[in-house]
Structures are given as structure tokens and as C-alpha cells.
Amino acid sequence: MLSDFCEFEFNSPYAGAHIPRGKACDLPLEFLKFYARHWIESKHLQSAPLQTLAIAALQVADEHLRERPDVGQAWKIRGAQLRLEALTKELQYEPWFFDEIQFKQNFTRQHRGTPLVAELPSGGRLNFRRTGMGMTEGSFRFFLDRFHLTEATTTIYDHVFTFETTPSPFSGYDILDASTDGIAGVIDFQERPYNGRIPIGWLRGEYLHGNNNQEEVFNPIPSWLGFPMNLAPPARVCSFSEVES
């Protein structure tokens, strides 16, 4: 995703003439937050899964950028590269757009309720709290509530109807940390909405309405991200004891 951002050709008709155009990797870093937001909202990344993954990639970059030991050193993350100039202190510690209230509100309003698809990897698990039930390896659908744009993902009414996930020790999908790495979503289980976070690496796509009959069609995330296009069979709901065995 970061490589894709570096190659993003910024040429927005809505931006002022004082903001340079061109590939993000060649543009001034003082406008990096502006370019990043336009990349997220471009037609190229208009689906909810892609925008979610793109925000995750930029959060990783932001963490690396703030903790750099040497200002001026080339910034590289998995082949993505942006030159790093000596920024003013104000710019260096300025919050990114995903910390802005207006962006959070717009993102939530646009995507809340989108039927997404995740895939439980081998060694991972999902438990429905206080039910004694969980999910085994396979795919499942959930509804996007919001991305990890805020710390809180539950309300005072969610202390019973929540789910918890345990990432696979073999997946290598840890992006930030256990408290922020994930998509806040809702899973319908036993006719109740269970709330929780789903690891970002489990995301596989979304369902779209294909025709006038409202038939749902699975829309996978693009193959250039390196994930399999075919969806795994549905995950099986089973008891905790079965999952642990």
C-alpha cells in the first residue's frame, strides 16, 4: 500500500494552485498529509476495504516517521520510499488527518454498515463473549462500524455482546499493537449484534449488491496486494472446547 501511495499521481482540481502536483514520492513533505488524504479518497481506493488498508499503512508510516533516529535519512518500508527533509517542529509533530474529528465523522458516515468479509487464518480464533462459542478457520462476514480511528470501540451496553479475536502466531499481521490494530465491526450471532475488533490482516473484501434483486456479489481486495482472490469456505461455529482442542 505504501508503494502504491508513493506512485500516486496527485492532480486534484479542488486543490489550490500553490499546492504542487505530481507523484507523491517527489512532492514536498510539508503537504504529505494533504496528499495522503486525497489518495485515500481517490477513485483508485474508493472501496471500504482498500480505504481501511490504506489508513493502516499510513498509520504504520506515521509511527516510523515520528520515531526516526536521524532526520534526513531515507524513509523505506517494504520497498516504499519517500525522501525525508528536515521539517519544522510544528510539522514534524502535527497530527495526521486520521486524528481529525471531521475525517472520522465523514469516514464513519460513508462506510458504516458496509458488509465486509474476513478470513480466520490457521491458528487464529474468534470467541463470542459469555456464550461458550467461537469460530474456527474460514471466512465470515461482518459489518463495518469504524476503522481504528478512535480508542473506544464499544459502548456501556456492549459488555455482554462482544467478540474477541486471537491472531494467528504465524500470520505476521501485527501492524501497530493489540489495542489499535483492527477494524471495529459487528457480527450477527444468535440474532444479536456482537461488537469487537477484527485484525486488519484478516480483511479479504466486501459484498456488493449485484443487480435489482439485491443479490450480493463478493468483491475481493485487488490481487496486487498479494492476498488470495478466492474466498475460503465459511468458518464453522463451535464451542470453545472444540476450538481449543
N, C-alpha and C positions, 0 to 999 in steps of 0.2 A: 504493500500500500504506500509506503514512503517513497519507493522508487517511482510509483505512479504519480505521486504528488510532485516530485522533482521535475517530471516531464510535463506537468500540467501547463497548458498554454493559456495564460491569463490575458483576456482581451475583452473585458466587460464594458458594454455600452453605458452602464449605470455608474461607473466609477469616474471620478474627476480626472481632468486632463493631467493633473500633477502626479498621478499615480502611474509609474512605469508599467508597460506591457511586456509580455514575453514569457519564456519558460520560468517556472518558479525557482529553479536552481540558479538562474542568472540574475534574479531580481534582488533589490535591496532588502536586507533582513528587517529593516525598520517597518516594512509593510507585510511581514510574513504572516501575521495573524489575519490580516485582511485577505491575503491570497488564499490562506488555508480555508477560511470560511466560504469563499467563492468556490473553491474546489469541492467542498462538501455539498454545496447546494447546486452544483452544476448538473446538466442533463446526464453527464457521464456517470454520476453517482446518485441518481435520483431515487433508487430503491432504498427501503428502510435498512435491510441488512448491510448494504455497501456503505451507507452513511454511518451506521453504527461501527463498522470495522474501521472506517476512515478516522472517526473520532478517537478510537482506541489507539491507532497508530500515531496520531498526533499527540496523544497524552504520553505515550512512551517517549516520543521525541522531546516533548517539553521537559520531562523528568531528566533526560540525558543532558539537555541543553543547560538546565539550571545547575547541574552538579558537575560541570566540566572543570577539570583542574587547571587547564591552560586556555585562556581566551585567545582566539586566533587559530587554534588547531582545527584541522578539517573535521567536519562532523560526518561520520559514517555509521549507518545502522543497516546491516544486511544489504549492503550494496547501494543504499540510498545515500546521497551526498549533497550537502548544502555547505557553502563556504560560511565560515563564522567570522564576522567582523567584530571589532571592539565596540560594543554597544554602550550607550549611556546606562547608568544605574537604573533610571526610570524604565527604560525599555527592557532591560535585562530581567527585571522582576515584575513586569506588567502582566496581569492575569490574562490567560488566553480566552478566546471567545467562548469556550465551553464552560467558563466560570461566570459568564454574564447572564443575568436573570432573563433578559429578553430572548436570548438564544434558547435557553432551557424551555421557556414557555412556548416558543414557536415550534421547536422540535417535538415537544410532547403533544401539542395540538395537532400537528401534521401526521404523526405516526402512531399515536396511542390506539391500541386495539388492533393493530396490524397482525394478522395470523402468520407468525414465523415458524420455522422448522429448525429443530436442534437434533443433534445426534450424540447419544451417550457412548463415549469410547470404551474400549475394553479396559476394565479396571476402574472405571468411574461408576458413580452411583447417584441416585436421586431418591430421597426419602420424604414422604409426606408426614409432617409432624403429627404426633399423637394418634396415628392411625394404625401403626404397625405394618404399613405397606410401603413399597418402594418400586422403583423401575430398574430393570436390567438393561443390558446393552441393546441399543437400537435407536430408532428415530422417534420423535414425538413432536407434537405441535403445542405452541403456547402463544399467548397474546402479549405483544409488546406493551409494557406500561411506561417505561422510560429507560434510557441508557444510564450509565452511572454518571449522571450529571450532578447529582446531589448525594449527600451521605445517606440520608434516610430512604429506605425502600419499603417500609411497612408503616402501618398506622396502629393506633391503640387497639383496633379491632382485629388485627391480624395475628395476635399472639397464639391463636389456635390453628387457624387455617394458613399455614405457611409450608413451604418445602425447603429442603436443604440439599445441596449438591456436594459431592466429593469428587474433585477432578482426578483423572487417571494419573498415577505416578509416572506413566510412560509417555504422556501426551506432549509435555513441554509447552503447554499453552498458558503458563503463568505470564501475564503481561505487566501488571503493576504489583498488586498484593491481594491477599484474600479479602480485604474489606472493600476494595474498589473495583476489582476485576470482574465485570459481569454485566449482564443485561437484566434490568428489573422487569420481570414478566409475570404472567398469570397462567396457571394451568387449571383446567376444569377437571376436577376429580371428585367422584361421588356426589355430583350435582352441586359442588361448591367451588368457588374460585380460590385456589391456593396461590399465595404470593411468595416470591423469592428471587434470588439472582441465579442466572444461568451463565456459566463460564463462557467468555467471548469465543473461545476456540471451538465450542460446540455448535456454533451457528452454521447452518447449511443453506438457508434460503428462506423463501416465503411462499405463501399461497396467494394466487391472483384469481379473480373471477374471470373465467374464460369466455362466457357467452351470456345470452339473455336468460338462460336457465340458471345462472349464477353457479355454474359448475366451477369448482376450484381446480386450478392447474398449478402444479409445483414449479416454482421459478428458482432454480439453484443460483448460488453466487457464481460469478464468472470463473471459467476454468483457469484464467491466468493467475488466480490467487493460489492455485495448487491444491485445491480440495477436490475430492471426487464429485462428479456430476450426478451420479446415481445415488438415490437415497436408500439407506439401509432399511430393512424390514422394520415394522413398528416395534417399539420397545414393549416388553411384557411387564404387566403389573403383577407383583408378587409380594410375599411377606418379607419382612426384614431378615428373618431366619434363612429364607431361601437365598437372598442376596448375599448374606454373609458367608453362606456355605459355598 
